[in-house]
C-alpha cells in the first residue's frame, strides 16, 4: 500500500541461524506483556504506525500528540473504530510533546513521525526522560553534529534508538539478503540503491489535501508540503538516503564487521520542481520565482572497509516510475530490481542471460516473510510497515537491542549532511565518521537472523 492508498558477513553462521526455531532462542515468554507506547505525530506516516499499534494485542497506546486538529480527528476515529481505549491526547502548541514524555505510568517506548528538523530534539529528550526505546522515522538529524549528539545520548542513557526504515523489510530485499547469507552471489563487490520516486505531488499540494491538486508549499501547503519542500529550497544533497542504503548496509554487514570509509557526491542541475510549478500553477505563480537548490539527480559513491563500493541516487523531482534501483553484484552473480533479473553463474538457465528473479526470490523467501506474511495484510507499503513496528515492540518486550540500532540509524542518515558537504566542496571525497568508535570490528550481525523479528 502506498501513501496515497493509505490515506484513502553474517555469512554461514547467520544463514544457519536464519532457519533455527525462534522458540529456542529466548528463555522467557512474553505473551501477557503489554508494551506502553506513545506516538508523536499522527499525520500521514504516523497514522500508518498508529494502525499497526492498534492491531496488536501486546501494546497499550498511552498517548498521542499532534498540533494539527485534522490529523488528530483522523487518529481519534481510527482508535474508536479499533475498540481500544482512547489514549491521552497532547496538542495545543509545538511543545505539547514534551509534556507527553512524563505521562503518568511511564512509557516503554515512543514512536516519532514528525518533520525531519524536529527529530533530534525529540529523540534526545525522550532518552533523557528515561524512555529506553525510541523508534524514529527518517531522518535522525539535519547536521552531522546532530547525529553525534543522538548517538551520545543513546550511549549515555544505555537506551535504544531504531530507525523505522521499512525498505529493509521489503520482501524481495529480504530474499536477496537470504541469498547473500547463503553465498549465492559469492563475495559481494558492488551495490547500488537509492530513492528514485517522483515526489512532486508530495512536495506541492493545494493546502487542503495530502497530495497534489496545487503548487503550494510552506505555510500555504499541507502535510509534507508544509515542511518537506523547504529542504529542497535550501539544501543540495541526498536528502533521503535510507531507503537505498538500509538494505545495502545489511547485505555487507555495515557496523558489524564492515564500515563506510569515504563518500563523494555529485548533483545535477535542478529543473523539475520549477517546471512543475509553471506547468500546474502558471509562470505568474509566486512559487515560480522560488530558486530550488536541490539538484534533480544526486549521485553518491561510498567506499567500504572491506573493499566494496556503493552507489546511491536521489531522484525525486522529475517524472519517473518508482524504483529504488537496487543492484547486488558479487563474484558469482548479480540481482537488479529494475529489470527483475537475477543471474548466478553456473546455476542460471543460460549463460549471459537473466533469469526471472521471481523464481529465485520465491525459493529463497526470507523466514520472516514466510512466517508473518498473513499478519502483513493491509499494512502500509506492501506489508513492510508491519515488520518495523513488530521488531520495535518485540525488542522492547525482550529488553534487548533493536535489530537496527542507533549506530545503524546514524550511518544511514548521516549520508545527507556528508553528501551536502561533499557537493559544497566541489564534489570532494570526505571521510565517513565511525559512530561505533571502533566497535564495528567485533560486533556481530543481528538483523533478521531468525524468523522472530
C-alpha positions as CSV (number, residue, x, y, z in Angstrom):
1,X,0.0,0.0,0.0
2,X,1.5,3.3,-1.0
3,X,1.0,6.6,1.0
4,X,-1.9,7.7,-1.3
5,X,-3.8,4.4,-0.8
6,X,-3.4,4.6,2.9
7,X,-4.9,8.0,3.3
8,X,-7.7,7.0,1.1
9,X,29.1,-11.1,6.8
10,X,26.6,-12.7,8.7
11,X,28.0,-15.5,6.5
12,X,27.2,-19.1,7.1
13,X,26.6,-18.6,10.8
14,X,23.8,-16.1,10.0
15,X,22.5,-18.2,7.2
16,X,22.2,-21.2,9.5
17,X,20.7,-19.2,12.4
18,X,18.0,-17.9,10.0
19,X,16.5,-21.3,10.0
20,X,16.7,-22.0,13.7
21,X,13.4,-22.3,15.5
22,X,12.8,-19.0,17.3
23,X,11.2,-20.5,20.4
24,X,14.6,-21.9,21.5
25,X,16.3,-18.6,21.4
26,X,14.6,-16.9,24.3
27,X,14.5,-18.1,27.8
28,X,11.2,-16.5,28.8
29,X,7.8,-15.9,27.3
30,X,6.2,-12.5,26.7
31,X,2.6,-13.4,25.7
32,X,0.9,-11.4,28.6
33,X,3.1,-8.3,28.5
34,X,1.6,-5.0,27.3
35,X,4.1,-2.5,25.9
36,X,3.1,1.0,26.8
37,X,3.6,3.2,23.7
38,X,3.1,6.8,22.6
39,X,3.3,8.4,19.2
40,X,4.4,11.9,18.4
41,X,3.0,12.9,15.1
42,X,-0.2,11.3,13.6
43,X,0.0,12.8,10.1
44,X,0.2,10.6,7.0
45,X,3.1,8.5,8.3
46,X,2.0,8.5,11.9
47,X,-1.4,7.2,11.1
48,X,0.2,4.1,9.5
49,X,2.1,3.4,12.7
50,X,-1.0,4.1,14.8
51,X,-2.9,1.5,12.8
52,X,-0.3,-1.2,13.3
53,X,0.0,-0.4,17.1
54,X,-3.8,-0.7,17.4
55,X,-3.8,-4.1,15.7
56,X,-1.6,-5.7,18.2
57,X,-2.8,-7.4,21.4
58,X,0.5,-6.8,23.2
59,X,0.5,-3.0,23.0
60,X,-1.2,-0.3,25.0
61,X,-1.4,3.1,23.3
62,X,-1.0,5.5,26.2
63,X,-0.7,8.9,24.4
64,X,-0.7,10.6,21.0
65,X,0.5,14.1,20.2
66,X,0.0,16.4,17.2
67,X,-0.7,20.1,16.7
68,X,-2.9,19.6,13.6
69,X,-6.6,19.1,14.5
70,X,-7.4,17.5,11.2
71,X,-4.9,14.7,11.7
72,X,-5.9,14.3,15.4
73,X,-9.5,13.7,14.3
74,X,-8.5,11.1,11.9
75,X,-6.4,9.4,14.6
76,X,-9.3,9.5,17.1
77,X,-11.7,7.9,14.6
78,X,-9.2,5.2,13.9
79,X,-8.8,4.5,17.7
80,X,-12.6,4.5,18.2
81,X,-13.0,2.1,15.3
82,X,-10.4,-0.3,16.8
83,X,-12.4,-0.6,20.1
84,X,-9.3,0.3,22.1
85,X,-9.2,2.8,24.9
86,X,-8.7,6.4,23.8
87,X,-5.2,7.5,24.9
88,X,-4.3,10.8,26.3
89,X,-4.2,13.5,23.6
90,X,-1.5,16.2,23.7
91,X,-1.9,19.2,21.5
92,X,-2.2,23.0,21.5
93,X,1.4,24.1,20.8
94,X,4.7,23.0,19.5
95,X,5.9,21.9,22.9
96,X,3.0,19.7,23.8
97,X,5.1,16.6,23.1
98,X,7.4,17.5,26.0
99,X,4.5,17.1,28.4
100,X,3.8,13.7,27.0
101,X,7.2,12.3,27.9
102,X,6.2,12.4,31.5
103,X,2.8,10.8,31.1
104,X,1.5,9.0,34.3
105,X,2.6,5.4,34.5
106,X,5.6,6.0,32.2
107,X,6.3,4.8,28.7
108,X,8.2,1.7,27.4
109,X,8.7,3.2,24.0
110,X,7.9,6.1,21.8
111,X,7.4,6.5,18.1
112,X,8.4,9.8,16.4
113,X,6.8,10.6,13.0
114,X,7.3,14.3,12.7
115,X,9.1,16.7,10.3
116,X,12.8,15.9,10.0
117,X,14.1,19.0,11.7
118,X,12.3,18.0,14.9
119,X,13.7,14.5,15.3
120,X,17.0,15.2,17.1
121,X,15.4,17.2,19.9
122,X,12.5,14.7,20.3
123,X,14.8,11.7,20.3
124,X,17.3,13.1,22.9
125,X,14.5,14.5,25.1
126,X,12.8,11.1,25.1
127,X,16.0,9.3,26.0
128,X,16.9,11.8,28.8
129,X,13.4,11.5,30.2
130,X,14.1,7.8,30.9
131,X,12.4,6.2,27.9
132,X,14.6,3.3,26.8
133,X,13.2,2.6,23.3
134,X,12.8,5.3,20.7
135,X,11.6,4.5,17.2
136,X,12.1,7.3,14.8
137,X,11.1,8.0,11.2
138,X,13.7,9.1,8.7
139,X,16.0,11.0,9.4
140,X,18.0,11.1,12.6
141,X,19.0,14.7,12.3
142,X,20.0,17.5,10.0
143,X,23.6,18.2,10.6
144,X,26.5,15.8,11.2
145,X,26.7,17.1,14.8
146,X,23.0,16.2,15.3
147,X,23.9,12.6,14.6
148,X,26.8,12.5,17.0
149,X,24.5,14.1,19.7
150,X,21.9,11.4,19.3
151,X,24.5,8.6,19.4
152,X,26.0,10.0,22.6
153,X,22.6,10.4,24.2
154,X,21.7,6.8,23.5
155,X,25.1,5.7,24.9
156,X,24.7,8.0,27.9
157,X,21.3,6.6,28.7
158,X,22.0,3.0,27.8
159,X,19.0,3.2,25.6
160,X,17.9,2.1,22.1
161,X,17.1,4.2,19.0
162,X,15.7,2.4,16.0
163,X,15.3,4.0,12.6
164,X,11.9,2.8,11.3
165,X,13.4,2.1,7.8
166,X,10.8,-0.2,6.3
167,X,12.5,-1.0,3.0
168,X,15.0,-3.2,4.9
169,X,11.9,-5.5,5.2
170,X,10.8,-5.4,1.6
171,X,10.1,-9.0,0.6
172,X,12.4,-9.2,-2.4
173,X,15.1,-7.3,-0.5
174,X,14.9,-9.8,2.3
175,X,15.0,-12.8,-0.1
176,X,18.2,-11.3,-1.6
177,X,19.6,-10.9,2.0
178,X,18.9,-14.6,2.5
179,X,20.7,-15.4,-0.8
180,X,23.7,-13.3,0.2
181,X,24.0,-15.0,3.5
182,X,23.9,-18.4,1.8
183,X,26.6,-17.3,-0.6
184,X,24.7,-17.4,-3.8
185,X,26.3,-14.2,-5.1
186,X,29.7,-15.1,-3.9
187,X,31.8,-12.4,-2.4
188,X,30.0,-9.1,-2.7
189,X,31.8,-6.4,-4.7
190,X,29.4,-3.6,-5.7
191,X,26.0,-2.5,-4.6
192,X,23.5,0.1,-5.7
193,X,20.3,1.6,-4.4
194,X,18.5,4.9,-3.9
195,X,15.4,6.9,-3.6
196,X,14.0,7.3,-7.2
197,X,10.5,8.4,-6.7
198,X,8.5,11.3,-8.3
199,X,7.6,13.4,-5.2
200,X,6.3,16.4,-7.0
201,X,2.7,15.8,-5.7
202,X,4.1,15.3,-2.2
203,X,6.2,18.5,-2.2
204,X,3.3,20.5,-3.6
205,X,-0.5,20.4,-2.9
206,X,-3.5,22.8,-2.7
207,X,-3.1,23.4,1.1
208,X,-6.1,21.1,1.8
209,X,-5.3,17.6,0.7
210,X,-2.2,15.4,1.3
211,X,-1.0,15.1,-2.2
212,X,-1.2,17.3,-5.3
213,X,-4.0,19.5,-6.5
214,X,-1.9,22.6,-6.5
215,X,1.6,24.1,-6.2
216,X,1.6,25.4,-2.7
217,X,4.2,24.6,-0.1
218,X,5.5,26.0,3.2
219,X,2.9,28.0,5.2
220,X,0.3,27.6,2.4
221,X,0.9,23.8,2.0
222,X,-0.5,20.9,3.9
223,X,1.1,17.9,5.5
224,X,4.6,17.1,4.0
225,X,4.4,20.1,1.6
226,X,4.3,22.4,4.6
227,X,7.8,21.4,5.8
228,X,9.5,18.9,3.4
229,X,9.7,21.1,0.3
230,X,11.7,23.8,2.1
231,X,14.6,21.3,2.3
232,X,14.6,21.3,-1.5
233,X,14.7,25.1,-1.5
234,X,17.7,25.4,0.9
235,X,19.7,22.1,0.6
236,X,21.5,20.2,-2.1
237,X,22.4,16.6,-1.3
238,X,21.0,13.1,-0.9
239,X,18.1,14.2,1.3
240,X,16.6,10.7,1.7
241,X,19.3,8.0,1.6
242,X,17.9,5.4,4.0
243,X,15.6,3.5,1.6
244,X,18.6,2.7,-0.6
245,X,21.3,2.4,2.0
246,X,19.4,0.4,4.7
247,X,19.2,-2.9,2.7
248,X,22.7,-2.4,1.2
249,X,24.1,-1.9,4.7
250,X,22.6,-5.2,5.8
251,X,24.0,-7.0,2.8
252,X,27.6,-6.1,3.6
253,X,27.4,-6.0,7.4
254,X,28.0,-2.3,8.0
255,X,28.8,-1.5,11.6
256,X,29.1,-5.3,12.2
257,X,32.4,-6.3,10.6
258,X,32.5,-3.6,7.9
259,X,32.1,0.1,7.7
260,X,31.7,3.0,5.3
261,X,35.1,4.8,4.8
262,X,34.7,7.7,2.3
263,X,31.9,9.4,0.4
264,X,31.7,11.7,-2.6
265,X,28.6,13.2,-4.1
266,X,27.6,15.0,-7.4
267,X,24.5,17.0,-8.1
268,X,22.8,17.6,-11.5
269,X,21.2,20.9,-12.3
270,X,17.7,21.4,-10.9
271,X,14.8,21.9,-13.2
272,X,12.0,19.6,-12.2
273,X,10.3,21.5,-9.3
274,X,10.3,24.8,-11.1
275,X,8.9,23.3,-14.3
276,X,6.2,21.6,-12.3
277,X,5.1,24.9,-10.6
278,X,5.0,26.6,-14.0
279,X,3.1,23.7,-15.7
280,X,0.5,23.4,-12.9
281,X,0.3,26.9,-11.5
282,X,1.4,29.2,-14.3
283,X,4.5,31.3,-14.8
284,X,3.0,34.1,-12.8
285,X,2.5,32.0,-9.6
286,X,4.7,33.3,-6.8
287,X,6.4,29.9,-6.4
288,X,7.6,30.1,-10.0
289,X,10.1,32.6,-8.7
290,X,11.5,30.3,-6.0
291,X,15.1,29.1,-6.5
292,X,15.2,25.4,-5.6
293,X,18.8,24.5,-4.5
294,X,18.3,20.7,-4.7
295,X,19.7,19.1,-7.9
296,X,17.2,16.8,-9.7
297,X,19.6,13.8,-9.5
298,X,22.1,13.5,-6.7
299,X,24.7,10.6,-7.1
300,X,26.8,9.4,-4.2
301,X,29.7,7.0,-4.2
302,X,30.8,5.3,-0.9
303,X,33.8,3.1,-0.3
304,X,33.9,0.4,2.4
305,X,36.5,-1.0,4.7
306,X,36.1,-4.5,3.2
307,X,36.6,-3.2,-0.4
308,X,33.0,-2.9,-1.7
309,X,31.7,0.1,-3.5
310,X,28.2,1.6,-3.1
311,X,26.4,3.8,-5.5
312,X,23.3,5.8,-4.3
313,X,21.0,8.0,-6.3
314,X,18.4,10.5,-5.1
315,X,15.9,11.4,-7.8
316,X,12.6,12.9,-6.7
317,X,11.9,16.0,-8.8
318,X,11.4,14.6,-12.3
319,X,8.7,12.5,-13.9
320,X,9.6,8.8,-13.5
321,X,8.1,5.5,-12.3
322,X,9.0,4.5,-8.8
323,X,12.1,2.4,-8.4
324,X,14.8,2.1,-5.7
325,X,17.3,0.8,-8.2
326,X,18.8,-2.0,-6.2
327,X,21.8,-3.9,-7.5
328,X,23.7,-6.6,-5.6
329,X,26.8,-7.8,-7.5
330,X,29.3,-10.4,-6.4
331,X,31.9,-12.8,-7.7
332,X,29.3,-15.4,-8.6
333,X,26.2,-13.4,-9.7
334,X,24.0,-10.3,-9.7
335,X,20.5,-9.1,-8.8
336,X,18.9,-6.0,-10.2
337,X,15.4,-5.0,-9.2
338,X,14.7,-2.7,-12.1
339,X,14.8,-5.5,-14.7
340,X,13.5,-8.0,-12.2
341,X,16.5,-10.2,-13.0
342,X,19.0,-12.5,-11.3
343,X,22.0,-14.2,-12.8
344,X,24.0,-16.8,-10.9
345,X,27.0,-18.2,-12.9
346,X,26.7,-21.9,-13.4
347,X,23.2,-22.1,-11.9
348,X,21.1,-19.8,-14.1
349,X,19.3,-21.4,-17.1
350,X,21.5,-19.9,-19.8
351,X,24.9,-18.3,-19.8
352,X,24.9,-14.5,-20.1
353,X,21.1,-14.3,-19.8
354,X,18.9,-13.1,-17.0
355,X,16.6,-15.4,-15.0
356,X,13.3,-14.1,-13.9
357,X,14.1,-13.0,-10.4
358,X,10.7,-14.3,-9.1
359,X,11.8,-17.9,-9.2
360,X,14.9,-17.2,-7.1
361,X,13.1,-14.9,-4.7
362,X,10.3,-17.4,-4.1
363,X,12.8,-20.2,-3.5
364,X,14.8,-18.0,-1.0
365,X,11.9,-16.2,0.6
366,X,13.2,-15.0,4.0
367,X,11.9,-16.9,7.0
368,X,10.4,-13.7,8.4
369,X,8.1,-13.3,5.4
370,X,7.3,-17.0,5.3
371,X,6.2,-16.8,8.9
372,X,4.4,-13.4,9.1
373,X,3.0,-12.8,5.6
374,X,-0.6,-13.2,6.8
375,X,0.0,-10.6,9.5
376,X,1.3,-8.1,7.0
377,X,-2.0,-8.0,5.1
378,X,-3.2,-4.4,4.9
379,X,-0.1,-2.9,6.4
380,X,1.5,0.0,4.6
381,X,4.0,-0.2,1.8
382,X,3.0,-3.7,0.7
383,X,3.3,-5.1,4.3
384,X,6.8,-3.8,5.1
385,X,5.5,-1.4,7.7
386,X,4.3,-4.4,9.8
387,X,7.9,-5.5,10.4
388,X,9.3,-2.3,11.7
389,X,6.7,-1.9,14.4
390,X,6.8,-5.7,15.1
391,X,10.6,-5.6,15.5
392,X,10.4,-2.4,17.7
393,X,7.7,-3.9,20.0
394,X,9.4,-7.3,20.3
395,X,12.7,-5.8,21.2
396,X,11.0,-3.8,24.0
397,X,9.3,-7.0,25.3
398,X,12.6,-8.8,25.4
399,X,14.5,-5.9,26.8
400,X,17.1,-6.4,24.1
401,X,18.7,-4.3,21.3
402,X,16.6,-3.4,18.3
403,X,17.6,-5.1,15.0
404,X,18.6,-1.7,13.7
405,X,20.3,0.4,16.4
406,X,21.4,3.9,16.9
407,X,24.7,3.3,15.1
408,X,22.8,2.0,12.1
409,X,20.5,4.9,12.2
410,X,23.4,7.4,12.3
411,X,25.2,5.7,9.4
412,X,22.1,5.7,7.2
413,X,21.0,9.2,8.0
414,X,24.5,10.9,8.1
415,X,24.8,10.4,4.3
416,X,22.7,13.5,3.9
417,X,24.9,16.1,5.6
418,X,28.0,14.3,4.3
419,X,26.7,14.5,0.7
420,X,25.9,18.2,1.2
421,X,29.4,18.8,2.4
422,X,31.0,16.9,-0.5
423,X,28.9,18.9,-3.0
424,X,29.7,22.2,-1.3
425,X,33.4,21.3,-1.6
426,X,33.2,20.8,-5.3
427,X,32.5,17.0,-5.1
428,X,35.5,16.3,-2.9
429,X,35.8,12.9,-1.2
430,X,35.1,13.2,2.6
431,X,35.7,10.8,5.4
432,X,32.8,8.9,6.8
433,X,32.7,9.0,10.6
434,X,32.8,5.8,12.7
435,X,29.9,6.3,15.0
436,X,30.7,3.0,16.8
437,X,34.1,4.2,18.0
438,X,35.8,1.0,16.6
439,X,33.2,-1.4,17.9
440,X,32.2,-2.3,14.3
441,X,35.2,-4.7,14.1
442,X,33.8,-7.0,16.8
443,X,30.0,-6.5,16.6
444,X,28.0,-9.4,15.0
445,X,25.0,-9.1,12.7
446,X,21.6,-9.2,14.4
447,X,19.2,-8.0,11.7
448,X,16.7,-10.7,10.6
449,X,18.8,-13.6,11.8
450,X,15.7,-15.6,12.8
451,X,12.0,-15.7,11.9
452,X,11.1,-13.9,15.1
453,X,11.6,-10.2,14.3
